[in-house]
Amino acid sequence: MSVGPVTQPDVDIDLGRLFKAVWERKALVAGLTAAAAGLAFIITGIINPLYKSEARLLIETREPVYSSDQNRAGDDATMLDERAVTSQVEILRSTDLVKQVARQLDLSSLEEFDSAANTSTIGNLLVLVGLKKDPLLVPADERVLKEFYSKLDVYAVPGSRVIAIEFSSEDPDIASQVPNALVDAYLASQSGAKLENNTDASAWLEPEIAKLRQKVRESEERIAQYRSETGLLLVNQQDTIAAKQLSDISTELSRVRAERADSEARAQSVRNALKSGQSVDAISDVLGSPLVQRLRESEGTVRAQLADLSTTLLEAHPRMKGLRAQLADIERQILAEIRKVLSSLESNARVAKIREEELTAQLNELKAGSAREGEEAVELRSLEREAAAQRDLLETYLGRYREAASRTEPKALPADARVISRAVPASESHYPKKGPIIIVAAFATFLLSTIAIMLGELFSGRALRPSTPMLRDQAHHAEADPAFREAAPVFAHAKTEIDTETAVLPIIANEADDFTVEAVAEQLVANQVSVAVCVSPEGDQGSASAVMLARTIAGEGLQTLLIDLTGSACPTELMAESLRLPGLTDLMCGEIAIADSIHPDRLSSAHIIPRGNANARRAMRAIDRLPMVIDALTEAYDIVIVECGAADAAAIARIARADTGEIVLSILHSDEAAVTKLLADFHEHGFEDVLLMTPGGPLSPLGTRSSAAA
């Protein structure tokens, strides 16, 4: 049969064969591993050992104990964030600092740091012929710096403000001296930077302080002159003379008003008592008069005598008359004294009123002057604010200047870093680590040699075996049946007999007597068949072969569509994600469009139109529309496979024509008579060329090819 383009078969890797191949070459693997270990041992013995030492710095804000900024140390520490620490790392790696350390330790004199100064004969020859650049053309400082940086590692410890300075060298003393010298140079440079800033600040503050002193003096002179011109002289720290007078007069006016009110009230009480004839003995002003008190005492004495004599003398007695006349005289004197008290109170009230009027007049005059004084006070306060601002700034500058003047020594300005660990000479080399290097070299050689042997087996094909597709289980189970193993010879014999009667029976179209799924797929691809109608007289086993055929063709890179026209929906079950997907019956009933009926195969690039969910009887009424649907689908797909299940030739004739497609007869357990009868039936309905297909056909060069259905 003619064969079109094919793909490589799917294969499995035989792991047992891979491990067996490695075991067969175990002597080679062991030899290579031992050689690699020995070579690693020799190389690590030749390499000059490197020693590494480390110093550590803690970045923190440091101020002198006597500094006024000591209380702000905690606040400044929070400002040393990750960026600040990273910046200090870059400072430690700065070229100026490295050059200073290199000169201090005279590293240029060591061959380790300037190997180009001692060139070999071979190196000189390479330079002469131009194959190598002359290293002496590079300045010695740059050569030392390059080597220095290759051995230096400065990094910030994660999650802290600690900086580690690591240095490696062939000399353990140099390895420890360099980090310590770098730390000392860094601390000195930081202190020097602070000292320089402090000196610059002092130099700037000195003339500024002189200017501020002059400004403060001028401001205070303007205030004094303005006070004298406006009369806003202070009698204390806050009040002016006018304000003090206004306050005093207001206080005195309040007192006089109170005295006047009191005098008027007391006079009115005495007046009311006299007018109503009430006793005035309860009035304090009357009782407070000494004369009234003496008269009351005399009155009491006379009344006592009258009372005493009234028991023995009559009213007309001269003694009694004399005492009564004396009592009346005393009462007149008391009344006259009360009137004097009333007159005194009224006089006090009049004097208080006159004093009140005078104070009120003075107060009004001062109020009129206070308005003018208020406007002048606004200007005065403005001058005082300006003078106060200048004075505060002067005091601030003076404080900073005194503090800067006290920091004239480098020791007074500690760097914002503290050494928490100095480098010490290492007792063991850092590189090379002989043990780990030998182990890694041996293991890597063992692994690479093993991989090389396995790759050789894979590329030679000795470790490959054909894969067994999962979805061909039914066909492979059938291969165990003796009747199935006899099916292919039956097909061949039937073809021989039929060939003698070509005028009556159809021709079996398989070329080279190959009935496998792969062979049928290749023949359909080679002949560019657009429609293939599969018939499976034996039911679902043949339908599974149609699924394998669709997936095999899809594996060739063709756009493949399978239409499930079976009653059991076997292709739908094997290919679709669900049996409930809309499909052919829904399309025939007009419930969905063609695009909605097409679904992808879950195991290949093929597509399927499943059986569907609509009523099958109703769908069969529109079966005559199926050829038009198939014709439309051939415009979008390279090949359309219609799986009809156990259908007869008459039913196939309703959906396919002999001149537009191929009939594929999928048979697994049929004898010669049954095959002959089926072929004759198709011949009667106009199908002369029929392809026979069985998964267990005779093996040929194509027989080992696995379908894409796997």
Secondary structure in CASP SS format (residue, H / E / C, confidence):
PFRMAT SS
TARGET T0000
AUTHOR 0000-0000-0000
METHOD secondary structure of the structure
MODEL  1
M C 1.00
S C 1.00
V C 1.00
G C 1.00
P C 1.00
V C 1.00
T C 1.00
Q C 1.00
P C 1.00
D C 1.00
V E 1.00
D E 1.00
I E 1.00
D C 1.00
L H 1.00
G H 1.00
R H 1.00
L H 1.00
F H 1.00
K H 1.00
A H 1.00
V H 1.00
W H 1.00
E H 1.00
R C 1.00
K H 1.00
A H 1.00
L H 1.00
V H 1.00
A H 1.00
G H 1.00
L H 1.00
T H 1.00
A H 1.00
A H 1.00
A H 1.00
A H 1.00
G H 1.00
L H 1.00
A H 1.00
F H 1.00
I H 1.00
I H 1.00
T H 1.00
G H 1.00
I H 1.00
I C 1.00
N C 1.00
P C 1.00
L E 1.00
Y E 1.00
K E 1.00
S E 1.00
E E 1.00
A E 1.00
R E 1.00
L E 1.00
L E 1.00
I E 1.00
E C 1.00
T C 1.00
R C 1.00
E C 1.00
P C 1.00
V C 1.00
Y C 1.00
S C 1.00
S C 1.00
D C 1.00
Q H 1.00
N H 1.00
R H 1.00
A H 1.00
G H 1.00
D H 1.00
D H 1.00
A H 1.00
T H 1.00
M C 1.00
L C 1.00
D C 1.00
E H 1.00
R H 1.00
A H 1.00
V H 1.00
T H 1.00
S H 1.00
Q H 1.00
V H 1.00
E H 1.00
I H 1.00
L H 1.00
R C 1.00
S C 1.00
T H 1.00
D H 1.00
L H 1.00
V H 1.00
K H 1.00
Q H 1.00
V H 1.00
A H 1.00
R H 1.00
Q H 1.00
L H 1.00
D C 1.00
L H 1.00
S H 1.00
S H 1.00
L C 1.00
E C 1.00
E C 1.00
F C 1.00
D C 1.00
S H 1.00
A H 1.00
A H 1.00
N C 1.00
T C 1.00
S C 1.00
T H 1.00
I H 1.00
G H 1.00
N H 1.00
L H 1.00
L H 1.00
V H 1.00
L H 1.00
V C 1.00
G C 1.00
L C 1.00
K C 1.00
K C 1.00
D C 1.00
P H 1.00
L H 1.00
L H 1.00
V C 1.00
P C 1.00
A H 1.00
D H 1.00
E H 1.00
R H 1.00
V H 1.00
L H 1.00
K H 1.00
E H 1.00
F H 1.00
Y H 1.00
S H 1.00
K H 1.00
L E 1.00
D E 1.00
V E 1.00
Y E 1.00
A E 1.00
V C 1.00
P C 1.00
G C 1.00
S C 1.00
R C 1.00
V E 1.00
I E 1.00
A E 1.00
I E 1.00
E E 1.00
F E 1.00
S E 1.00
S E 1.00
E C 1.00
D C 1.00
P H 1.00
D H 1.00
I H 1.00
A H 1.00
S H 1.00
Q H 1.00
V H 1.00
P H 1.00
N H 1.00
A H 1.00
L H 1.00
V H 1.00
D H 1.00
A H 1.00
Y H 1.00
L H 1.00
A H 1.00
S H 1.00
Q H 1.00
S H 1.00
G H 1.00
A H 1.00
K H 1.00
L H 1.00
E H 1.00
N H 1.00
N H 1.00
T H 1.00
D H 1.00
A H 1.00
S H 1.00
A H 1.00
W H 1.00
L H 1.00
E H 1.00
P H 1.00
E H 1.00
I H 1.00
A H 1.00
K H 1.00
L H 1.00
R H 1.00
Q H 1.00
K H 1.00
V H 1.00
R H 1.00
E H 1.00
S H 1.00
E H 1.00
E H 1.00
R H 1.00
I H 1.00
A H 1.00
Q H 1.00
Y H 1.00
R H 1.00
S H 1.00
E H 1.00
T H 1.00
G C 1.00
L C 1.00
L C 1.00
L E 1.00
V C 1.00
N C 1.00
Q C 1.00
Q C 1.00
D C 1.00
T E 1.00
I H 1.00
A H 1.00
A H 1.00
K H 1.00
Q H 1.00
L H 1.00
S H 1.00
D H 1.00
I H 1.00
S H 1.00
T H 1.00
E H 1.00
L H 1.00
S H 1.00
R H 1.00
V H 1.00
R H 1.00
A H 1.00
E H 1.00
R H 1.00
A H 1.00
D H 1.00
S H 1.00
E H 1.00
A H 1.00
R H 1.00
A H 1.00
Q H 1.00
S H 1.00
V H 1.00
R H 1.00
N H 1.00
A H 1.00
L H 1.00
K H 1.00
S H 1.00
G C 1.00
Q C 1.00
S C 1.00
V C 1.00
D C 1.00
A C 1.00
I C 1.00
S H 1.00
D H 1.00
V H 1.00
L H 1.00
G C 1.00
S C 1.00
P H 1.00
L H 1.00
V H 1.00
Q H 1.00
R H 1.00
L H 1.00
R H 1.00
E H 1.00
S H 1.00
E H 1.00
G H 1.00
T H 1.00
V H 1.00
R H 1.00
A H 1.00
Q H 1.00
L H 1.00
A H 1.00
D H 1.00
L H 1.00
S C 1.00
T C 1.00
T C 1.00
L C 1.00
L C 1.00
E C 1.00
A C 1.00
H C 1.00
P H 1.00
R H 1.00
M H 1.00
K H 1.00
G H 1.00
L H 1.00
R H 1.00
A H 1.00
Q H 1.00
L H 1.00
A H 1.00
D H 1.00
I H 1.00
E H 1.00
R H 1.00
Q H 1.00
I H 1.00
L H 1.00
A H 1.00
E H 1.00
I H 1.00
R H 1.00
K H 1.00
V H 1.00
L H 1.00
S H 1.00
S H 1.00
L H 1.00
E H 1.00
S H 1.00
N H 1.00
A H 1.00
R H 1.00
V H 1.00
A H 1.00
K H 1.00
I H 1.00
R H 1.00
E H 1.00
E H 1.00
E H 1.00
L H 1.00
T H 1.00
A H 1.00
Q H 1.00
L H 1.00
N H 1.00
E H 1.00
L H 1.00
K H 1.00
A H 1.00
G H 1.00
S H 1.00
A H 1.00
R H 1.00
E H 1.00
G H 1.00
E H 1.00
E H 1.00
A H 1.00
V H 1.00
E H 1.00
L H 1.00
R H 1.00
S H 1.00
L H 1.00
E H 1.00
R H 1.00
E H 1.00
A H 1.00
A H 1.00
A H 1.00
Q H 1.00
R H 1.00
D H 1.00
L H 1.00
L H 1.00
E H 1.00
T H 1.00
Y H 1.00
L H 1.00
G H 1.00
R H 1.00
Y H 1.00
R H 1.00
E H 1.00
A H 1.00
A H 1.00
S C 1.00
R C 1.00
T C 1.00
E C 1.00
P H 1.00
K H 1.00
A H 1.00
L C 1.00
P C 1.00
A C 1.00
D C 1.00
A E 1.00
R E 1.00
V E 1.00
I E 1.00
S E 1.00
R C 1.00
A C 1.00
V C 1.00
P C 1.00
A C 1.00
S C 1.00
E C 1.00
S C 1.00
H C 1.00
Y E 1.00
P C 1.00
K C 1.00
K H 1.00
G H 1.00
P H 1.00
I H 1.00
I H 1.00
I H 1.00
V H 1.00
A H 1.00
A H 1.00
F H 1.00
A H 1.00
T H 1.00
F H 1.00
L H 1.00
L H 1.00
S H 1.00
T H 1.00
I H 1.00
A H 1.00
I H 1.00
M H 1.00
L H 1.00
G H 1.00
E H 1.00
L H 1.00
F H 1.00
S H 1.00
G C 1.00
R C 1.00
A C 1.00
L E 1.00
R E 1.00
P E 1.00
S C 1.00
T C 1.00
P C 1.00
M H 1.00
L H 1.00
R H 1.00
D H 1.00
Q H 1.00
A H 1.00
H H 1.00
H H 1.00
A H 1.00
E H 1.00
A C 1.00
D C 1.00
P H 1.00
A H 1.00
F H 1.00
R H 1.00
E C 1.00
A H 1.00
A H 1.00
P H 1.00
V H 1.00
F H 1.00
A H 1.00
H H 1.00
A H 1.00
K H 1.00
T H 1.00
E H 1.00
I H 1.00
D H 1.00
T C 1.00
E C 1.00
T C 1.00
A C 1.00
V C 1.00
L C 1.00
P C 1.00
I E 1.00
I E 1.00
A C 1.00
N C 1.00
E H 1.00
A H 1.00
D H 1.00
D C 1.00
F C 1.00
T C 1.00
V H 1.00
E H 1.00
A H 1.00
V H 1.00
A H 1.00
E H 1.00
Q H 1.00
L H 1.00
V H 1.00
A H 1.00
N C 1.00
Q C 1.00
V C 1.00
S C 1.00
V E 1.00
A E 1.00
V E 1.00
C E 1.00
V E 1.00
S C 1.00
P C 1.00
E C 1.00
G C 1.00
D H 1.00
Q H 1.00
G H 1.00
S H 1.00
A H 1.00
S H 1.00
A H 1.00
V H 1.00
M H 1.00
L H 1.00
A H 1.00
R H 1.00
T H 1.00
I H 1.00
A H 1.00
G H 1.00
E C 1.00
G C 1.00
L C 1.00
Q C 1.00
T E 1.00
L E 1.00
L E 1.00
I E 1.00
D E 1.00
L C 1.00
T C 1.00
G C 1.00
S C 1.00
A C 1.00
C H 1.00
P H 1.00
T H 1.00
E H 1.00
L H 1.00
M H 1.00
A C 1.00
E C 1.00
S C 1.00
L C 1.00
R C 1.00
L C 1.00
P C 1.00
G C 1.00
L H 1.00
T H 1.00
D H 1.00
L H 1.00
M H 1.00
C C 1.00
G C 1.00
E C 1.00
I C 1.00
A C 1.00
I H 1.00
A H 1.00
D H 1.00
S H 1.00
I C 1.00
H E 1.00
P E 1.00
D C 1.00
R C 1.00
L C 1.00
S C 1.00
S C 1.00
A C 1.00
H E 1.00
I E 1.00
I E 1.00
P C 1.00
R C 1.00
G C 1.00
N C 1.00
A C 1.00
N C 1.00
A H 1.00
R H 1.00
R H 1.00
A H 1.00
M H 1.00
R C 1.00
A C 1.00
I H 1.00
D H 1.00
R H 1.00
L H 1.00
P H 1.00
M H 1.00
V H 1.00
I H 1.00
D H 1.00
A H 1.00
L H 1.00
T H 1.00
E C 1.00
A C 1.00
Y C 1.00
D C 1.00
I E 1.00
V E 1.00
I E 1.00
V E 1.00
E E 1.00
C C 1.00
G C 1.00
A C 1.00
A C 1.00
D C 1.00
A H 1.00
A H 1.00
A H 1.00
I H 1.00
A H 1.00
R C 1.00
I C 1.00
A C 1.00
R C 1.00
A C 1.00
D C 1.00
T C 1.00
G C 1.00
E E 1.00
I E 1.00
V E 1.00
L E 1.00
S E 1.00
I C 1.00
L C 1.00
H C 1.00
S C 1.00
D C 1.00
E H 1.00
A H 1.00
A H 1.00
V H 1.00
T H 1.00
K H 1.00
L H 1.00
L H 1.00
A H 1.00
D H 1.00
F H 1.00
H H 1.00
E H 1.00
H C 1.00
G C 1.00
F C 1.00
E C 1.00
D E 1.00
V E 1.00
L E 1.00
L E 1.00
M E 1.00
T C 1.00
P C 1.00
G C 1.00
G C 1.00
P C 1.00
L C 1.00
S C 1.00
P C 1.00
L C 1.00
G C 1.00
T C 1.00
R C 1.00
S C 1.00
S C 1.00
A C 1.00
A C 1.00
A C 1.00
END
